[in-house]
Amino acid sequence: MRSSRLVPVAAAVALMLAGCYEVGSLDGTQVELIRVDARQFQVRLRRTDIAPNQWRLEVNRATIVINPDMELESQRGREVARRIMDRTCRGRPYSQSVEGMRGINYYTVFTCE
């Protein structure tokens, strides 16, 4: 009887882990929460050691996602990043030297012009 109780528990744990993605972090940063399309994102931002106007940005989903639409997640991550880059550069132009997705999480390195 004990093994029959473990099957539903094991299935529930497997389902929860299937929706998990690795969340990045940047040393010396704090998390800022931002919402896009009623979804919550964790944003981490810090200067790089390369140039004074260059920033590293990570946008991580703050909620569990099961069977995500990767294109939609990419659009949402870019929207969050656009808001942060506009605010950080105070409306000035910026360029992105690195940009991409790690699972459902977006990252970029950008420079305020």
Backbone bond lengths (Angstrom), bond angles and torsions (degrees), N, CA, C in turn:
res aa  C-N    CA-C-N  psi(-1)  N-CA   C-N-CA  omega(-1)  CA-C   N-CA-C  phi
1 M - - - 1.437 - - 1.527 111.60 -
2 R 1.297 117.34 -33.19 1.458 120.06 -178.91 1.520 112.25 -61.67
3 S 1.315 117.61 -42.76 1.470 120.12 -178.39 1.530 111.12 -65.59
4 S 1.317 118.15 -30.88 1.462 119.97 179.09 1.531 110.74 -69.64
5 R 1.306 118.34 -25.07 1.470 121.68 176.59 1.524 111.26 -77.52
6 L 1.310 117.27 -29.16 1.455 120.97 -177.62 1.523 112.86 -75.11
7 V 1.319 117.73 -26.83 1.468 120.45 -177.88 1.531 111.39 -60.74
8 P 1.332 121.23 -50.48 1.470 119.61 178.89 1.532 112.28 -62.94
9 V 1.310 117.43 -36.71 1.465 120.83 178.98 1.529 109.95 -65.94
10 A 1.309 117.51 -45.49 1.464 121.50 179.08 1.526 110.81 -62.93
11 A 1.323 116.85 -39.28 1.466 120.18 178.94 1.529 110.83 -65.69
12 A 1.322 117.60 -40.58 1.464 121.38 178.80 1.525 111.25 -64.66
13 V 1.316 117.29 -42.33 1.464 121.60 178.22 1.526 110.17 -64.13
14 A 1.305 118.11 -43.36 1.465 121.75 179.28 1.527 110.92 -62.04
15 L 1.319 117.29 -40.51 1.464 121.17 178.87 1.524 110.89 -65.57
16 M 1.316 117.71 -41.31 1.460 120.80 178.53 1.519 111.11 -64.37
17 L 1.306 117.25 -42.73 1.465 120.31 -179.00 1.522 112.24 -70.08
18 A 1.307 117.61 -26.63 1.464 120.75 179.66 1.518 111.43 -65.05
19 G 1.332 118.17 -27.16 1.457 121.81 -179.77 1.508 113.69 -91.49
20 C 1.320 118.94 4.45 1.452 122.12 -175.98 1.526 111.33 -94.31
21 Y 1.306 115.43 140.84 1.452 122.54 174.85 1.516 107.83 -129.06
22 E 1.303 115.89 152.23 1.455 120.52 179.82 1.518 109.62 -65.97
23 V 1.331 115.87 132.80 1.451 121.82 178.68 1.515 108.00 -102.44
24 G 1.314 116.49 126.88 1.456 120.72 179.94 1.513 111.65 -79.49
25 S 1.306 115.06 170.65 1.455 120.16 174.56 1.520 108.72 -151.12
26 L 1.301 115.55 153.21 1.453 122.00 176.17 1.522 107.31 -117.50
27 D 1.313 116.90 124.97 1.465 120.90 179.94 1.523 110.27 -56.98
28 G 1.314 115.71 138.33 1.457 121.03 176.09 1.512 114.86 77.05
29 T 1.330 117.91 18.43 1.465 120.30 179.74 1.519 110.41 -118.38
30 Q 1.320 114.92 161.43 1.452 121.91 172.60 1.520 108.42 -115.16
31 V 1.304 115.87 157.36 1.467 121.12 -178.56 1.523 109.74 -87.30
32 E 1.332 114.79 133.93 1.461 121.79 170.57 1.521 106.30 -114.12
33 L 1.316 117.18 132.89 1.464 121.28 -179.81 1.523 109.87 -95.98
34 I 1.330 115.99 133.43 1.467 122.95 179.11 1.523 108.05 -135.18
35 R 1.334 116.18 143.53 1.467 121.30 178.15 1.527 110.63 -108.68
36 V 1.324 115.44 137.63 1.464 123.41 172.60 1.520 106.20 -139.35
37 D 1.317 116.75 129.77 1.471 121.84 -179.09 1.527 111.33 51.16
38 A 1.329 116.14 42.89 1.469 123.14 179.24 1.530 112.95 61.80
39 R 1.335 117.84 17.50 1.462 122.71 176.39 1.525 107.84 -110.12
40 Q 1.312 116.03 141.69 1.457 120.27 -178.24 1.529 110.82 -98.18
41 F 1.333 116.05 137.41 1.458 123.19 -179.50 1.519 109.94 -126.69
42 Q 1.330 115.46 145.84 1.459 122.23 173.70 1.526 107.21 -100.00
43 V 1.323 115.92 128.24 1.461 121.37 -178.43 1.521 108.86 -115.50
44 R 1.335 114.99 132.75 1.470 121.85 174.39 1.519 107.60 -125.70
45 L 1.332 115.99 133.26 1.454 121.94 -175.91 1.524 109.19 -138.58
46 R 1.336 115.78 135.37 1.466 119.67 172.97 1.517 109.43 -155.67
47 R 1.323 114.67 155.88 1.466 120.73 177.11 1.521 109.31 -69.14
48 T 1.331 115.46 151.26 1.466 119.62 172.50 1.530 107.65 -88.51
49 D 1.311 115.87 169.38 1.464 120.67 176.71 1.530 110.63 -91.55
50 I 1.319 117.57 4.28 1.464 122.20 -173.41 1.527 111.99 -87.40
51 A 1.321 117.17 -48.39 1.462 121.69 -177.00 1.534 109.26 -142.51
52 P 1.335 117.69 151.71 1.468 119.52 -176.25 1.528 114.72 -66.27
53 N 1.320 117.87 -28.42 1.465 120.80 -178.79 1.526 112.60 -103.43
54 Q 1.323 117.44 17.88 1.463 121.15 -177.89 1.525 109.84 -104.68
55 W 1.324 115.45 136.67 1.463 122.50 -174.48 1.525 110.63 -129.24
56 R 1.327 115.38 148.77 1.462 123.07 173.15 1.527 106.61 -110.11
57 L 1.330 116.38 132.18 1.457 121.85 -174.90 1.519 109.72 -131.86
58 E 1.325 116.43 133.13 1.464 122.38 173.13 1.518 108.81 -123.38
59 V 1.326 115.35 133.80 1.464 122.45 177.27 1.522 106.71 -120.38
60 N 1.322 116.20 113.19 1.467 121.68 -177.35 1.522 110.09 -116.47
61 R 1.330 116.55 138.25 1.463 119.69 173.55 1.517 108.75 -63.44
62 A 1.319 116.25 134.62 1.463 121.42 -177.71 1.523 111.81 -93.98
63 T 1.326 117.18 -0.30 1.459 121.02 -178.27 1.525 109.76 -129.29
64 I 1.291 115.67 161.72 1.466 121.30 178.92 1.527 109.10 -71.38
65 V 1.314 115.84 138.59 1.465 121.51 179.40 1.524 107.95 -124.36
66 I 1.315 116.28 122.61 1.459 121.32 177.58 1.526 107.92 -107.29
67 N 1.319 115.43 126.18 1.457 122.40 -179.65 1.542 111.66 52.76
68 P 1.344 117.39 61.01 1.467 120.21 -175.08 1.521 113.11 -71.23
69 D 1.315 115.43 151.09 1.460 123.23 170.61 1.527 105.16 -86.32
70 M 1.327 117.11 104.65 1.462 121.38 -171.83 1.526 112.11 -62.91
71 E 1.311 118.43 -35.31 1.469 120.34 178.56 1.524 110.96 -65.41
72 L 1.320 116.35 -43.71 1.460 121.35 179.04 1.529 110.67 -66.22
73 E 1.332 117.03 -40.95 1.470 120.32 178.07 1.527 110.44 -62.98
74 S 1.330 116.80 -38.35 1.459 121.34 177.74 1.529 110.62 -63.73
75 Q 1.327 117.47 -43.35 1.471 121.48 178.90 1.523 110.84 -62.48
76 R 1.311 116.65 -43.20 1.472 120.09 179.61 1.523 111.03 -65.07
77 G 1.329 116.62 -44.08 1.463 120.44 178.66 1.518 111.71 -60.74
78 R 1.322 116.87 -41.54 1.471 120.96 178.05 1.524 111.61 -65.84
79 E 1.326 117.30 -36.36 1.464 120.55 178.03 1.526 110.69 -64.86
80 V 1.325 117.04 -44.35 1.467 120.42 176.92 1.531 109.34 -60.57
81 A 1.330 116.89 -46.39 1.462 121.29 -179.45 1.521 111.12 -61.35
82 R 1.321 117.40 -41.93 1.472 120.94 179.27 1.522 110.99 -58.52
83 R 1.336 116.58 -43.88 1.466 120.57 178.79 1.530 111.27 -60.61
84 I 1.336 116.11 -45.18 1.466 120.38 -178.63 1.522 110.71 -67.74
85 M 1.338 118.33 -41.97 1.462 121.10 -179.87 1.531 110.74 -65.35
86 D 1.338 117.76 -41.73 1.465 120.78 176.72 1.531 110.71 -60.10
87 R 1.313 116.31 -44.76 1.463 120.71 -179.04 1.526 111.39 -67.80
88 T 1.334 116.77 -44.20 1.462 121.02 -177.96 1.522 111.48 -64.87
89 C 1.321 116.52 -41.19 1.474 121.09 -178.44 1.530 111.94 -87.09
90 R 1.328 117.44 1.50 1.463 123.62 177.37 1.528 112.56 54.13
91 G 1.326 115.98 43.55 1.451 121.34 176.57 1.521 115.12 83.96
92 R 1.334 117.20 -7.74 1.467 119.52 177.37 1.521 108.99 -75.07
93 P 1.332 116.63 161.21 1.467 118.97 176.74 1.530 111.27 -65.61
94 Y 1.309 115.04 158.03 1.463 121.22 176.79 1.516 108.66 -143.89
95 S 1.322 114.81 159.65 1.462 120.21 176.28 1.515 108.16 -128.75
96 Q 1.333 115.64 149.24 1.455 121.87 -179.90 1.519 108.85 -109.97
97 S 1.339 115.93 119.85 1.465 119.55 178.90 1.522 111.46 -90.13
98 V 1.319 116.79 -23.74 1.465 122.64 178.26 1.519 106.86 -138.38
99 E 1.332 115.65 140.62 1.464 119.67 177.57 1.520 108.05 -159.84
100 G 1.326 116.88 141.20 1.450 119.02 178.27 1.511 113.15 178.20
101 M 1.320 114.25 -176.58 1.455 122.03 179.48 1.525 108.67 -121.34
102 R 1.321 116.11 142.34 1.466 123.62 169.29 1.518 105.18 -120.71
103 G 1.308 116.32 98.70 1.468 119.46 -172.75 1.517 108.50 66.73
104 I 1.327 117.11 -121.22 1.461 121.34 178.03 1.524 111.84 -98.85
105 N 1.323 118.09 5.78 1.459 122.55 -176.78 1.530 110.71 -102.77
106 Y 1.338 115.07 140.35 1.460 122.43 -175.67 1.526 109.58 -104.66
107 Y 1.305 116.91 142.78 1.471 120.62 175.14 1.523 109.52 -139.54
108 T 1.341 115.39 153.53 1.451 120.74 177.49 1.518 110.01 -157.63
109 V 1.313 114.96 158.22 1.465 123.37 168.35 1.527 104.59 -121.18
110 F 1.325 116.76 124.94 1.458 119.94 -177.40 1.520 110.62 -133.80
111 T 1.337 114.34 157.70 1.460 121.61 -179.67 1.518 108.79 -125.97
112 C 1.322 116.24 129.93 1.462 121.27 173.87 1.527 107.80 -77.14
113 E 1.316 117.04 128.77 1.480 121.80 -177.73 1.512 110.52 -78.62
